[in-house]
Amino acid sequence: MISLVLNFSCRQKPDDTKINKKPKPVRKITSPNYVPISGQYILVLKEPLAKSLTRFENTKEREAALLSAGAKTSSARFFNKLFAYLKVKEEDIKSVYRNLVVVNLDTIAFRKAKKDKRFKYVQQNYRILKPYGNPVLVFQPVPMALYFNEQEQDKNWGVDSILSKPRQNVNSAKRVWLVDGSVDKDNKELNIDMALSRSFVPNVQFYDLTIKKMFYHGTHVAGIIGARYNGLRVIGVAPNARIVVMKVVDNEVVDYSQYLKALQAVYLESKPGDILNLSIENTLGSQEEIDDIHNIGRKGVSVVIAAGNDDENIVTHPLYPAMITGVNIYTVSSYDQYKHFSTFSNFGKPIIIYCAPGENIYSTFPGNTYQALSGTSQAAPMVTGLLYLGISLKSAGTLLCAGDKNKYVLVHE
């Protein structure tokens, strides 16, 4: 039997508020992973103005109603005047969501927007390539007894490492906000919140499983967090956890404005005690992104981020969102079954403190199947599951990382 083992990127944030300073935004616009969308910009309204306007949903119908010439609301009047001032045509308005406006601008309109005091930021929009970092593909045989145990569930080594015993199904009003790719809504093991889950990718559903690059990533991460205790082969850290899918990755590409809108949605709709899981990397690290993640953390929502799979010290080689530190923010590195720091995992104290199981992790796969994958994308949801259970992160010892000679905390309940 052959199993696919992939190393995905994940990041974690230290919860030490003493290092809660905002990192300086680094826009790696020269990287081949950042492709500018020609003529398209993200305009971010200043917060007091944004709060005075009606909340907008990311749907064409709501936007059309908002921006129609006959609209009577104060919000509609505001935006109609704004776009008239910038001389923006209707077809150039891509989306409006809370304080984010995505629009095509010519050079003159861009200069006017940059000088407009109603905007906090005006920035180029990008397509982000490789949002899961550098996956490492390893094919290796897996013992049949491990993969096909019909008598009882496979207690994967990762769950056993961080819990004193696997949990049975939990019933909680908490939600995990999974900003990722598609998730298999029909998977028997997953508790997907169909009412709140959505896609920020135009014309693609959050459960679209068309065979594309990394189409299985979100389903695998979701299973690590909350695969049900139901007699099947995989148990999540927090079985039956309620998962809200926020699809921003499609065919291993992210429109940066859509990612920012997803963060805004999490901030607006989450409640204290919820958890945001970010098993992605290579974001731009704009000030708006940093502000959004800080705001989510300050709201009482835990933010769990994958450290990334580049075998780099992110203190000296900045990587977002893993670089972002603050209240309730955790960046997570990875270790293997033998308690060795994963050779692919990023590191770097004091940004990264925690280390969780991230190699050869069995979880759900599209089509009610199972696979073992590796990466910090697998380590981060281990921590997300612990936090969902209401467990304060404790230490099961420390692990030496050869990359920086520092010791990292092995998470445990």
C-alpha positions in Angstrom: 0.0 0.0 0.0 1.4 3.4 -0.9 0.6 6.5 1.0 1.2 10.1 -0.1 3.2 12.1 2.4 3.3 15.8 1.8 5.0 18.6 3.7 2.9 21.7 3.8 3.6 25.0 5.3 2.2 26.2 8.5 2.9 28.9 11.0 2.4 29.6 14.6 2.4 32.7 16.8 4.0 32.9 20.2 1.6 33.9 23.0 4.2 36.0 24.8 2.7 39.4 24.8 6.1 40.9 25.6 7.0 40.5 22.0 3.7 41.9 20.8 5.2 44.5 18.6 4.0 44.7 15.1 6.6 43.4 12.7 7.5 45.8 9.9 5.6 44.9 6.8 7.8 43.3 4.2 6.4 43.3 0.6 8.5 40.8 -1.3 7.4 42.2 -4.7 10.4 40.9 -6.4 9.6 37.3 -5.5 8.4 35.0 -8.4 5.6 34.0 -5.9 4.0 37.4 -6.2 2.4 38.3 -9.5 0.9 41.8 -9.7 -2.7 42.0 -11.1 -2.2 44.8 -13.6 -4.0 48.0 -12.8 -5.9 46.5 -9.8 -5.6 48.0 -6.3 -6.9 47.4 -2.8 -8.2 50.6 -1.2 -8.6 50.3 2.6 -10.9 52.8 4.2 -10.0 54.3 7.6 -11.7 52.5 10.4 -14.0 55.2 11.7 -15.4 55.7 8.2 -15.8 51.9 7.7 -17.7 51.6 10.9 -20.2 54.3 9.8 -21.0 52.4 6.7 -23.2 49.4 6.3 -21.5 46.0 6.4 -21.2 44.5 2.9 -21.2 40.9 1.9 -19.0 39.5 -0.8 -21.7 38.8 -3.3 -22.3 40.3 -6.7 -26.0 40.8 -5.8 -25.4 42.8 -2.7 -22.6 44.8 -4.4 -24.9 45.5 -7.4 -27.6 46.7 -5.1 -25.2 48.8 -3.1 -23.6 50.5 -6.2 -26.6 50.9 -8.4 -27.3 54.4 -9.5 -30.7 54.4 -7.8 -29.5 53.2 -4.4 -30.7 55.4 -1.6 -28.6 54.3 1.4 -25.9 56.5 2.8 -23.4 53.8 2.0 -24.4 53.7 -1.6 -24.3 57.4 -1.9 -20.8 57.4 -0.4 -19.4 54.9 -2.8 -21.1 56.4 -5.8 -19.5 59.7 -5.0 -16.2 58.1 -4.3 -16.1 56.2 -7.6 -17.3 59.3 -9.5 -14.4 61.2 -7.9 -11.9 58.6 -9.1 -13.7 58.3 -12.4 -14.1 54.6 -12.0 -16.4 52.7 -14.4 -18.8 50.2 -13.1 -17.0 47.3 -14.8 -13.8 48.3 -13.0 -15.3 47.8 -9.5 -14.4 44.3 -8.5 -15.7 44.1 -4.9 -16.6 46.0 -1.8 -16.4 44.4 1.6 -16.5 46.3 4.8 -13.5 48.7 4.6 -11.9 46.9 1.6 -12.5 48.2 -2.0 -10.9 46.3 -4.9 -10.9 48.3 -8.1 -9.1 48.8 -11.3 -7.5 52.2 -11.5 -5.6 54.1 -14.2 -2.5 56.1 -13.2 -4.3 59.3 -12.6 -7.0 57.6 -10.4 -4.3 55.8 -8.5 -2.5 59.0 -7.7 -5.8 60.6 -6.5 -6.5 57.6 -4.3 -3.0 57.7 -2.7 -3.7 61.3 -1.7 -7.2 60.8 -0.5 -7.4 61.0 3.3 -10.4 58.7 3.5 -8.0 55.8 2.8 -5.7 54.2 5.3 -3.9 52.2 2.7 -3.8 52.0 -1.1 -1.8 49.0 -2.4 -1.3 46.9 -5.5 -3.3 43.6 -5.6 -1.3 40.4 -6.3 -1.8 36.8 -7.1 0.1 34.7 -4.6 1.7 31.5 -5.9 2.7 28.6 -3.7 0.5 29.6 -0.7 1.3 26.2 0.9 5.1 26.9 0.5 7.4 24.1 -0.5 5.6 20.8 -0.3 7.9 17.8 -0.1 6.5 14.7 -1.9 7.5 11.5 -0.3 6.1 8.1 -1.3 6.6 5.4 1.2 4.9 2.1 2.1 2.5 2.1 5.0 1.8 -1.0 7.1 -1.7 -2.4 6.4 -2.4 -2.8 10.1 -2.0 0.9 10.5 -4.1 2.0 7.6 -6.8 -0.7 7.5 -7.8 -1.4 11.1 -11.5 -2.2 10.9 -11.8 -3.1 14.5 -11.1 0.3 16.0 -10.0 3.7 14.9 -6.5 4.4 14.0 -5.1 6.4 16.8 -2.6 8.4 14.8 0.6 9.1 16.6 0.1 12.8 16.5 -3.1 12.8 18.6 -1.6 10.3 21.0 1.5 12.6 21.4 -0.5 15.7 22.5 -3.5 14.1 24.4 -3.4 11.8 27.4 -6.2 9.9 25.6 -8.2 10.6 22.4 -11.5 12.5 23.0 -14.9 11.3 22.0 -17.1 13.6 19.9 -17.4 17.1 21.4 -20.5 19.3 21.2 -19.5 22.9 21.4 -20.8 26.2 20.0 -17.2 27.1 19.2 -16.1 27.3 15.6 -12.9 26.8 13.8 -12.4 29.3 10.9 -10.4 27.5 8.3 -8.9 29.9 5.8 -7.6 27.5 3.2 -8.6 25.7 0.0 -11.7 23.5 -0.7 -13.0 21.1 1.9 -15.1 17.9 1.1 -18.5 18.9 2.6 -19.8 15.3 2.2 -17.0 13.6 4.1 -18.5 11.5 6.8 -15.9 12.4 9.3 -16.3 16.2 9.1 -18.7 18.6 10.8 -18.8 21.5 8.3 -20.9 24.6 9.1 -22.8 24.9 5.8 -24.5 28.1 6.8 -21.3 30.1 7.4 -18.8 28.4 5.1 -18.2 30.2 1.8 -15.8 30.7 -1.0 -14.1 34.1 -1.7 -13.0 32.8 -5.1 -15.5 33.9 -7.8 -17.6 31.2 -9.4 -16.1 28.4 -7.3 -17.9 26.8 -4.3 -16.0 26.2 -1.0 -16.5 22.4 -1.6 -15.4 22.4 -5.2 -13.0 19.4 -5.5 -12.1 19.6 -9.1 -8.7 18.0 -9.5 -6.3 20.9 -9.2 -3.0 21.5 -7.4 -3.3 20.8 -3.7 -7.1 20.3 -4.0 -7.0 18.0 -0.9 -5.1 20.3 1.5 -8.2 21.9 3.2 -9.9 18.5 3.7 -6.8 17.0 5.3 -6.3 20.0 7.7 -10.0 19.9 8.7 -9.7 16.2 9.6 -6.7 16.7 11.9 -8.8 19.3 13.8 -12.1 17.5 14.0 -12.5 14.1 12.4 -15.4 12.4 14.2 -15.1 9.6 16.7 -17.3 7.3 14.7 -15.6 3.9 14.3 -13.8 4.9 11.1 -10.0 5.1 10.7 -9.1 8.6 11.8 -9.8 10.6 15.0 -9.3 14.4 15.1 -7.8 16.2 18.1 -11.2 17.7 18.8 -13.7 15.1 17.2 -16.8 16.7 15.7 -15.4 20.2 15.9 -17.5 22.7 14.0 -15.6 23.9 11.0 -16.3 27.0 9.0 -14.5 26.9 5.6 -13.3 30.2 4.1 -12.0 29.2 0.7 -9.3 31.5 -0.6 -6.9 29.0 -2.3 -7.7 27.7 -5.7 -5.3 25.7 -7.9 -2.5 26.7 -5.5 -3.1 30.4 -6.1 -4.5 33.1 -3.8 -5.9 36.5 -4.8 -4.5 38.6 -2.0 -7.6 40.8 -1.8 -9.8 37.7 -1.3 -7.5 36.6 1.5 -7.9 40.0 3.2 -11.7 39.8 2.8 -11.7 36.4 4.5 -9.8 37.8 7.4 -12.3 40.6 7.7 -15.2 38.1 7.6 -13.6 36.1 10.5 -13.2 39.3 12.5 -16.8 40.3 11.9 -18.4 36.9 12.5 -16.3 35.1 15.0 -16.8 35.0 18.7 -14.4 34.9 21.6 -13.2 31.3 22.1 -13.3 30.6 18.3 -10.0 29.6 16.5 -8.6 30.7 13.2 -6.4 28.2 11.5 -4.0 29.6 8.8 -2.1 26.7 7.2 -0.8 29.0 4.5 2.3 31.0 3.8 3.9 33.5 1.4 1.3 36.2 2.0 2.4 39.8 1.5 2.5 40.9 5.1 0.8 44.2 4.4 -0.1 46.4 7.3 -3.8 45.6 6.7 -3.1 41.9 7.0 -1.1 42.4 10.2 -3.9 44.7 11.6 -6.6 42.2 10.8 -4.8 39.3 12.5 -4.1 41.4 15.5 -7.7 42.5 15.7 -8.9 38.9 15.5 -6.5 37.9 18.4 -7.6 40.9 20.5 -11.2 39.8 20.1 -10.5 36.7 22.0 -10.1 34.4 18.9 -7.0 32.3 18.9 -5.0 32.5 15.7 -2.9 29.4 14.8 -0.4 29.8 12.0 1.9 27.3 10.2 5.6 28.1 10.5 6.3 27.1 6.9 8.3 24.3 5.2 11.4 26.1 4.0 13.9 25.0 6.7 14.5 28.7 7.3 14.9 31.0 10.3 12.0 33.4 9.9 13.7 35.9 12.1 16.3 36.5 9.4 14.1 35.4 6.5 10.7 37.0 7.1 7.7 35.0 6.1 4.1 36.0 6.5 1.7 35.4 8.2 4.1 33.3 10.4 6.0 36.5 11.3 3.0 38.1 13.0 3.1 37.9 16.8 0.6 39.2 19.4 -2.1 38.3 21.8 -3.7 34.9 21.2 -1.4 34.3 18.2 0.6 31.0 17.9 3.0 30.0 15.2 3.7 26.2 15.0 6.7 24.3 13.9 6.8 20.5 13.3 8.4 17.4 14.7 8.3 13.7 13.8 7.3 10.4 15.5 10.8 10.1 17.0 10.6 13.6 18.5 13.1 15.0 16.0 12.5 18.6 14.8 11.3 18.2 11.2 14.0 18.9 8.7 11.6 20.9 6.5 10.2 23.0 9.3 10.9 26.7 9.7 12.1 27.9 13.0 13.1 31.1 14.8 12.7 32.2 18.4 11.1 34.3 19.8 8.5 34.3 17.0 8.1 30.5 17.1 7.8 28.9 20.5 5.7 25.7 20.0 6.3 22.5 18.1 3.6 19.9 17.2 3.3 16.6 15.3 3.6 17.3 11.6 5.0 14.2 9.9 3.2 11.2 8.5 -0.1 12.5 9.8 -3.2 10.5 8.8 -6.3 12.4 8.1 -9.3 12.8 5.8 -9.0 13.1 2.1 -11.6 13.9 -0.6 -14.0 11.1 -1.4 -14.1 9.6 2.1 -10.6 8.4 1.8 -7.5 8.8 4.0 -3.9 9.8 3.4 -0.8 10.6 5.4 0.7 14.0 4.8 3.6 15.9 6.3 4.2 19.6 6.9 3.7 22.5 9.3 0.2 22.6 7.7 -0.4 19.4 9.7 1.2 20.7 12.9 -0.8 23.9 13.1 -4.2 22.1 13.2 -2.9 19.9 16.1 -2.7 23.1 18.1 -6.0 24.4 16.8 -7.6 21.2 18.1 -6.2 21.6 21.5 -7.4 25.1 21.8 -10.9 24.1 20.6 -11.0 21.6 23.5 -10.3 24.6 25.8 -6.9 23.2 26.7 -4.1 25.7 27.7 -1.0 24.7 25.9 1.4 22.9 28.2 4.9 21.5 27.7 5.7 17.8 27.2 9.4 18.8 27.2 11.5 20.6 24.7 13.1 19.8 21.3 16.4 21.1 20.0 16.4 22.6 16.5 19.7 22.2 14.8 19.0 25.2 12.6 19.3 27.8 15.4 20.3 25.7 18.4 17.2 26.7 20.3 14.7 24.5 22.2 11.1 24.5 21.2 8.1 23.5 23.4 6.4 20.2 22.6 2.7 21.0 23.0 0.5 18.8 25.2 -2.7 19.1 27.1 
